[in-house]
């Protein structure tokens, strides 16, 4: 199953909700969301810096990941950035492919 990194940044409204729910409450909500989409949460961390929370989840496909991110982002309480993650073996497969490409100016 494909793996995704979700970076979440709370709006002021979202921070108020997170304070009310607590960290474990937000993790439970995220776990419920991903399980309802047929996936699982590998890890959930809060952070200081660029984003407020980082979630790594396994989901069936890109469309499902997009649906989950859209559902969260549509609330206005959280801004979500999604990154598709690749295993080292998947990178090996990608690098083994033949690509016909000409760089600019070449």
TORLOVEX-877374 format. One record per atom (N, C-alpha, C): x, y, z; chain; residue in three letters. Coordinates in Angstrom, 2 decimals. Layout:
[[X,Y,Z],A,ALA]
...
//
This chain:
[[0.86,-1.17,0.00],A,UNK]
[[0.00,0.00,0.00],A,UNK]
[[0.91,1.24,0.00],A,UNK]
[[0.60,2.24,-0.83],A,UNK]
[[1.42,3.45,-0.86],A,UNK]
[[1.44,4.17,0.49],A,UNK]
[[2.55,4.84,0.72],A,UNK]
[[2.79,5.54,1.99],A,UNK]
[[2.84,7.04,1.71],A,UNK]
[[2.26,7.83,2.62],A,UNK]
[[2.17,9.28,2.45],A,UNK]
[[2.59,9.99,3.73],A,UNK]
[[3.20,11.16,3.53],A,UNK]
[[3.51,12.06,4.63],A,UNK]
[[2.55,13.24,4.54],A,UNK]
[[1.79,13.46,5.59],A,UNK]
[[0.88,14.60,5.67],A,UNK]
[[1.44,15.59,6.68],A,UNK]
[[1.65,16.82,6.23],A,UNK]
[[2.09,17.90,7.12],A,UNK]
[[0.89,18.80,7.35],A,UNK]
[[0.54,18.99,8.62],A,UNK]
[[-0.63,19.78,8.98],A,UNK]
[[-0.21,21.03,9.73],A,UNK]
[[-0.78,22.15,9.32],A,UNK]
[[-0.55,23.42,10.01],A,UNK]
[[-1.91,23.96,10.45],A,UNK]
[[-2.06,24.18,11.74],A,UNK]
[[-3.33,24.63,12.28],A,UNK]
[[-3.52,26.13,12.08],A,UNK]
[[-4.76,26.52,11.77],A,UNK]
[[-5.16,27.92,11.81],A,UNK]
[[-5.43,28.25,13.28],A,UNK]
[[-5.65,29.52,13.61],A,UNK]
[[-6.00,29.83,15.00],A,UNK]
[[-7.20,29.04,15.49],A,UNK]
[[-8.21,28.87,14.64],A,UNK]
[[-9.38,28.06,15.00],A,UNK]
[[-8.96,26.61,15.27],A,UNK]
[[-8.09,26.08,14.43],A,UNK]
[[-7.62,24.71,14.59],A,UNK]
[[-6.82,24.52,15.86],A,UNK]
[[-6.03,25.51,16.22],A,UNK]
[[-5.25,25.43,17.47],A,UNK]
[[-6.20,25.39,18.66],A,UNK]
[[-7.25,26.22,18.63],A,UNK]
[[-8.22,26.19,19.73],A,UNK]
[[-8.86,24.80,19.84],A,UNK]
[[-9.19,24.21,18.69],A,UNK]
[[-9.77,22.86,18.70],A,UNK]
[[-8.80,21.83,19.21],A,UNK]
[[-7.52,21.95,18.82],A,UNK]
[[-6.51,21.00,19.28],A,UNK]
[[-6.29,21.11,20.78],A,UNK]
[[-6.33,22.33,21.30],A,UNK]
[[-6.21,22.53,22.75],A,UNK]
[[-7.37,21.84,23.46],A,UNK]
[[-8.57,22.00,22.91],A,UNK]
[[-9.75,21.40,23.51],A,UNK]
[[-9.68,19.87,23.47],A,UNK]
[[-9.28,19.30,22.29],A,UNK]
[[-9.24,17.85,22.12],A,UNK]
[[-8.01,17.20,22.75],A,UNK]
[[-6.93,17.96,22.86],A,UNK]
[[-5.66,17.40,23.33],A,UNK]
[[-4.95,16.66,22.20],A,UNK]
[[-3.68,16.40,22.41],A,UNK]
[[-2.89,15.72,21.40],A,UNK]
[[-3.40,14.32,21.10],A,UNK]
[[-3.74,13.58,22.14],A,UNK]
[[-4.23,12.21,21.92],A,UNK]
[[-5.58,12.21,21.21],A,UNK]
[[-6.39,13.23,21.46],A,UNK]
[[-7.67,13.34,20.78],A,UNK]
[[-7.49,13.60,19.29],A,UNK]
[[-6.52,14.43,18.93],A,UNK]
[[-6.26,14.71,17.51],A,UNK]
[[-5.68,13.48,16.83],A,UNK]
[[-4.82,12.73,17.53],A,UNK]
[[-4.28,11.51,16.95],A,UNK]
[[-5.41,10.51,16.71],A,UNK]
[[-6.32,10.40,17.66],A,UNK]
[[-7.45,9.48,17.52],A,UNK]
[[-8.31,9.88,16.32],A,UNK]
[[-8.54,11.19,16.13],A,UNK]
[[-9.33,11.67,15.00],A,UNK]
[[-8.64,11.34,13.68],A,UNK]
[[-7.32,11.54,13.62],A,UNK]
[[-6.57,11.24,12.40],A,UNK]
[[-6.60,9.74,12.11],A,UNK]
[[-6.42,8.94,13.14],A,UNK]
[[-6.45,7.49,12.97],A,UNK]
[[-7.81,7.04,12.43],A,UNK]
[[-8.87,7.60,12.99],A,UNK]
[[-10.22,7.28,12.52],A,UNK]
[[-10.38,7.67,11.04],A,UNK]
[[-9.91,8.86,10.68],A,UNK]
[[-10.02,9.32,9.29],A,UNK]
[[-9.34,8.32,8.35],A,UNK]
[[-8.07,7.99,8.63],A,UNK]
[[-7.33,7.12,7.73],A,UNK]
[[-7.89,5.70,7.70],A,UNK]
[[-8.36,5.20,8.83],A,UNK]
[[-8.97,3.87,8.84],A,UNK]
[[-10.27,3.87,8.04],A,UNK]
[[-11.03,4.97,8.10],A,UNK]
[[-12.28,5.05,7.33],A,UNK]
[[-12.03,5.06,5.83],A,UNK]
[[-10.80,5.42,5.44],A,UNK]
[[-10.41,5.43,4.03],A,UNK]
[[-9.72,4.13,3.62],A,UNK]
[[-9.68,3.16,4.51],A,UNK]
[[-9.07,1.88,4.20],A,UNK]
[[-7.57,1.86,4.43],A,UNK]
[[-7.07,2.80,5.24],A,UNK]
[[-5.64,2.88,5.49],A,UNK]
[[-5.29,2.70,6.96],A,UNK]
[[-4.02,2.96,7.26],A,UNK]
[[-3.53,2.88,8.63],A,UNK]
[[-2.56,4.03,8.88],A,UNK]
[[-2.44,4.41,10.14],A,UNK]
[[-1.47,5.43,10.55],A,UNK]
[[-0.22,4.72,11.06],A,UNK]
[[0.91,5.04,10.45],A,UNK]
[[2.18,4.48,10.92],A,UNK]
[[2.72,5.31,12.08],A,UNK]
[[2.64,6.64,11.94],A,UNK]
[[3.13,7.50,13.02],A,UNK]
[[2.41,8.84,12.98],A,UNK]
[[2.34,9.48,14.14],A,UNK]
[[1.70,10.79,14.29],A,UNK]
[[2.53,11.56,15.29],A,UNK]
[[3.05,12.71,14.88],A,UNK]
[[3.86,13.54,15.77],A,UNK]
[[3.45,14.99,15.66],A,UNK]
[[3.43,15.68,16.79],A,UNK]
[[3.33,17.13,16.80],A,UNK]
[[4.73,17.69,16.73],A,UNK]
[[4.87,18.94,16.24],A,UNK]
[[6.20,19.51,16.04],A,UNK]
[[6.17,21.02,16.22],A,UNK]
[[7.34,21.56,16.41],A,UNK]
[[7.55,23.00,16.35],A,UNK]
[[8.14,23.30,14.99],A,UNK]
[[7.81,24.42,14.40],A,UNK]
[[8.46,24.79,13.14],A,UNK]
[[7.50,24.93,11.99],A,UNK]
[[7.92,24.40,10.85],A,UNK]
[[7.18,24.57,9.60],A,UNK]
[[5.74,24.07,9.68],A,UNK]
[[5.53,22.95,10.33],A,UNK]
[[4.19,22.38,10.46],A,UNK]
[[3.93,22.05,11.93],A,UNK]
[[2.65,21.92,12.26],A,UNK]
[[2.26,21.60,13.64],A,UNK]
[[2.16,20.10,13.90],A,UNK]
[[1.90,19.32,12.85],A,UNK]
[[1.79,17.88,13.01],A,UNK]
[[2.26,17.18,11.74],A,UNK]
[[2.85,16.01,11.93],A,UNK]
[[3.31,15.17,10.82],A,UNK]
[[2.69,13.79,11.00],A,UNK]
[[2.05,13.30,9.94],A,UNK]
[[1.43,11.99,9.99],A,UNK]
[[1.95,11.17,8.80],A,UNK]
[[2.41,9.97,9.07],A,UNK]
[[2.75,9.03,8.01],A,UNK]
[[1.68,7.96,8.01],A,UNK]
[[1.06,7.79,6.84],A,UNK]
[[-0.06,6.85,6.72],A,UNK]
[[0.06,6.02,5.46],A,UNK]
[[-0.45,4.81,5.52],A,UNK]
[[-0.58,3.94,4.36],A,UNK]
[[-2.02,4.06,3.88],A,UNK]
[[-2.18,4.33,2.58],A,UNK]
[[-3.51,4.45,1.99],A,UNK]
[[-3.55,3.71,0.67],A,UNK]
[[-4.75,3.32,0.22],A,UNK]
[[-4.85,2.51,-0.99],A,UNK]
[[-4.25,3.14,-2.26],A,UNK]
[[-4.40,4.48,-2.43],A,UNK]
[[-3.94,5.10,-3.67],A,UNK]
[[-3.92,6.62,-3.52],A,UNK]
[[-3.42,7.30,-4.57],A,UNK]
[[-3.31,8.75,-4.54],A,UNK]
[[-4.67,9.44,-4.41],A,UNK]
[[-5.67,8.88,-5.06],A,UNK]
[[-7.00,9.48,-5.00],A,UNK]
[[-7.55,9.46,-3.58],A,UNK]
[[-7.31,8.38,-2.87],A,UNK]
[[-7.76,8.27,-1.48],A,UNK]
[[-7.00,9.26,-0.61],A,UNK]
[[-5.70,9.40,-0.83],A,UNK]
[[-4.91,10.37,-0.07],A,UNK]
[[-5.42,11.78,-0.33],A,UNK]
[[-5.73,12.08,-1.59],A,UNK]
[[-6.25,13.40,-1.93],A,UNK]
[[-7.60,13.65,-1.27],A,UNK]
[[-8.45,12.64,-1.23],A,UNK]
[[-9.77,12.78,-0.59],A,UNK]
[[-9.61,13.09,0.90],A,UNK]
[[-8.71,12.37,1.57],A,UNK]
[[-8.48,12.63,3.00],A,UNK]
[[-7.94,14.02,3.25],A,UNK]
[[-6.95,14.43,2.46],A,UNK]
[[-6.38,15.77,2.62],A,UNK]
[[-7.42,16.86,2.33],A,UNK]
[[-8.24,16.64,1.32],A,UNK]
[[-9.28,17.61,0.99],A,UNK]
[[-10.32,17.72,2.10],A,UNK]
[[-10.69,16.59,2.69],A,UNK]
[[-11.67,16.60,3.78],A,UNK]
[[-11.14,17.40,4.96],A,UNK]
[[-9.87,17.19,5.30],A,UNK]
[[-9.28,17.91,6.43],A,UNK]
[[-9.13,19.39,6.08],A,UNK]
[[-8.58,19.68,4.91],A,UNK]
[[-8.35,21.07,4.52],A,UNK]
[[-9.63,21.87,4.35],A,UNK]
[[-10.72,21.21,3.95],A,UNK]
[[-11.97,21.92,3.71],A,UNK]
[[-12.61,22.47,4.98],A,UNK]
[[-12.15,22.01,6.14],A,UNK]
[[-12.71,22.51,7.39],A,UNK]
[[-12.27,23.93,7.70],A,UNK]
[[-11.15,24.36,7.11],A,UNK]
[[-10.61,25.68,7.40],A,UNK]
[[-9.81,25.73,8.69],A,UNK]
[[-9.76,24.62,9.42],A,UNK]
[[-9.03,24.58,10.69],A,UNK]
[[-7.58,24.12,10.52],A,UNK]
[[-7.31,23.51,9.37],A,UNK]
[[-5.99,22.93,9.13],A,UNK]
[[-5.62,23.10,7.66],A,UNK]
[[-4.37,23.44,7.41],A,UNK]
[[-3.82,23.43,6.07],A,UNK]
[[-2.98,22.17,5.95],A,UNK]
[[-3.16,21.40,4.87],A,UNK]
[[-2.50,20.11,4.73],A,UNK]
[[-1.63,20.08,3.48],A,UNK]
[[-0.43,19.56,3.63],A,UNK]
[[0.47,19.30,2.51],A,UNK]
[[0.72,17.80,2.48],A,UNK]
[[0.61,17.19,1.30],A,UNK]
[[0.76,15.74,1.17],A,UNK]
[[1.96,15.41,0.30],A,UNK]
[[2.78,14.46,0.76],A,UNK]
[[3.94,14.00,0.01],A,UNK]
[[3.86,12.49,-0.14],A,UNK]
[[4.01,12.01,-1.37],A,UNK]
[[4.07,10.57,-1.60],A,UNK]
[[5.47,10.10,-1.21],A,UNK]
[[5.54,9.04,-0.41],A,UNK]
[[6.83,8.51,0.03],A,UNK]
[[7.16,7.25,-0.77],A,UNK]
[[8.45,7.06,-1.06],A,UNK]
[[8.92,5.89,-1.80],A,UNK]
[[9.90,5.10,-0.94],A,UNK]
[[9.84,3.79,-1.06],A,UNK]
[[10.80,2.93,-0.38],A,UNK]
[[12.12,2.96,-1.16],A,UNK]
[[13.22,2.56,-0.54],A,UNK]
[[14.47,2.46,-1.29],A,UNK]
[[14.35,1.55,-2.52],A,UNK]
[[13.60,0.45,-2.40],A,UNK]
[[13.41,-0.45,-3.54],A,UNK]
[[12.65,0.23,-4.68],A,UNK]
[[11.66,1.06,-4.34],A,UNK]
[[10.93,1.79,-5.37],A,UNK]
[[11.84,2.80,-6.07],A,UNK]
[[12.74,3.42,-5.33],A,UNK]
[[13.70,4.34,-5.93],A,UNK]
[[14.62,3.58,-6.87],A,UNK]
[[15.07,2.39,-6.46],A,UNK]
[[15.89,1.56,-7.34],A,UNK]
[[15.17,1.28,-8.65],A,UNK]
[[13.88,0.93,-8.56],A,UNK]
[[13.09,0.67,-9.77],A,UNK]
[[13.00,1.91,-10.64],A,UNK]
[[12.78,3.05,-10.03],A,UNK]
[[12.67,4.30,-10.79],A,UNK]
[[13.98,4.62,-11.49],A,UNK]
[[15.10,4.47,-10.80],A,UNK]
[[16.40,4.79,-11.37],A,UNK]
[[16.80,3.81,-12.47],A,UNK]
[[16.22,2.61,-12.46],A,UNK]
[[16.54,1.61,-13.48],A,UNK]
[[15.78,1.84,-14.78],A,UNK]
[[14.79,2.72,-14.77],A,UNK]
[[14.00,2.98,-15.97],A,UNK]
[[14.81,3.84,-16.95],A,UNK]
[[14.61,3.60,-18.22],A,UNK]
[[15.23,4.40,-19.26],A,UNK]
[[14.33,5.58,-19.57],A,UNK]
[[14.92,6.78,-19.52],A,UNK]
[[14.14,7.99,-19.75],A,UNK]
[[14.80,8.78,-20.89],A,UNK]
[[14.02,9.15,-21.89],A,UNK]
[[14.52,9.94,-23.01],A,UNK]
[[14.19,11.41,-22.73],A,UNK]
[[15.20,12.16,-22.29],A,UNK]
[[14.98,13.55,-21.90],A,UNK]
[[16.16,14.42,-22.35],A,UNK]
[[15.86,15.61,-22.85],A,UNK]
[[16.88,16.57,-23.22],A,UNK]
[[16.76,17.78,-22.30],A,UNK]
[[17.82,18.11,-21.55],A,UNK]
[[17.74,19.26,-20.66],A,UNK]
[[17.67,20.57,-21.43],A,UNK]
[[17.17,21.64,-20.81],A,UNK]
[[17.10,22.92,-21.49],A,UNK]
[[18.47,23.36,-22.00],A,UNK]
[[18.50,23.85,-23.24],A,UNK]
[[19.74,24.38,-23.80],A,UNK]
[[20.69,23.34,-24.34],A,UNK]
[[20.36,22.06,-24.21],A,UNK]
[[21.29,21.01,-24.69],A,UNK]
[[21.04,20.66,-26.12],A,UNK]
//
